[in-house]
Amino acid sequence: MPQLNPDPWFFTLMLSWAVFLTIIPTKVLAYVQPNEPALVDTNSHKFGSWNWPW
């Protein structure tokens, strides 16, 4: 049975795992979020009532 012969598929398997373990994690770890959250002082906000025009 030819499907039990691992010779043609073993190189493809090893190459795909080499790509998954070397290239993809470096690209994922290099991702930088565009908007870093900044700390906001809650005491500086003045909350007032809304004046609805009706």
Distance bins in CASP14 RR format, pairs under 12 A and 6 or more apart:
PFRMAT RR
TARGET T0000
AUTHOR 0000-0000-0000
RMODE 2
METHOD distances of the structure
MODEL  1
2 8 0 0 0 0 1 0 0 0 0 0 0
2 9 0 0 0 0 0 1 0 0 0 0 0
3 9 0 0 0 0 1 0 0 0 0 0 0
6 12 0 0 0 0 0 1 0 0 0 0 0
6 13 0 0 0 0 1 0 0 0 0 0 0
6 14 0 0 0 0 0 1 0 0 0 0 0
7 13 0 0 0 0 0 1 0 0 0 0 0
9 15 0 0 0 0 0 1 0 0 0 0 0
9 16 0 0 0 0 0 1 0 0 0 0 0
10 16 0 0 0 0 0 1 0 0 0 0 0
10 17 0 0 0 0 0 1 0 0 0 0 0
11 17 0 0 0 0 0 1 0 0 0 0 0
11 18 0 0 0 0 0 1 0 0 0 0 0
12 18 0 0 0 0 0 1 0 0 0 0 0
12 19 0 0 0 0 0 1 0 0 0 0 0
13 19 0 0 0 0 0 1 0 0 0 0 0
13 20 0 0 0 0 0 1 0 0 0 0 0
14 20 0 0 0 0 0 1 0 0 0 0 0
14 21 0 0 0 0 0 1 0 0 0 0 0
15 21 0 0 0 0 0 1 0 0 0 0 0
15 22 0 0 0 0 0 1 0 0 0 0 0
15 23 0 0 0 0 0 1 0 0 0 0 0
16 22 0 0 0 0 0 1 0 0 0 0 0
16 23 0 0 0 0 0 1 0 0 0 0 0
16 24 0 0 0 0 0 1 0 0 0 0 0
17 23 0 0 0 0 0 1 0 0 0 0 0
17 24 0 0 0 0 0 1 0 0 0 0 0
18 24 0 0 0 0 0 1 0 0 0 0 0
18 25 0 0 0 0 0 1 0 0 0 0 0
19 25 0 0 0 0 0 1 0 0 0 0 0
19 26 0 0 0 0 0 1 0 0 0 0 0
19 27 0 0 0 0 0 1 0 0 0 0 0
20 26 0 0 0 0 0 1 0 0 0 0 0
20 27 0 0 0 0 0 1 0 0 0 0 0
20 28 0 0 0 0 0 1 0 0 0 0 0
21 28 0 0 0 0 0 1 0 0 0 0 0
22 28 0 0 0 0 0 1 0 0 0 0 0
22 29 0 0 0 0 0 1 0 0 0 0 0
23 29 0 0 0 0 0 1 0 0 0 0 0
23 30 0 0 0 0 0 1 0 0 0 0 0
24 30 0 0 0 0 0 1 0 0 0 0 0
24 31 0 0 0 0 0 1 0 0 0 0 0
25 31 0 0 0 0 0 1 0 0 0 0 0
END
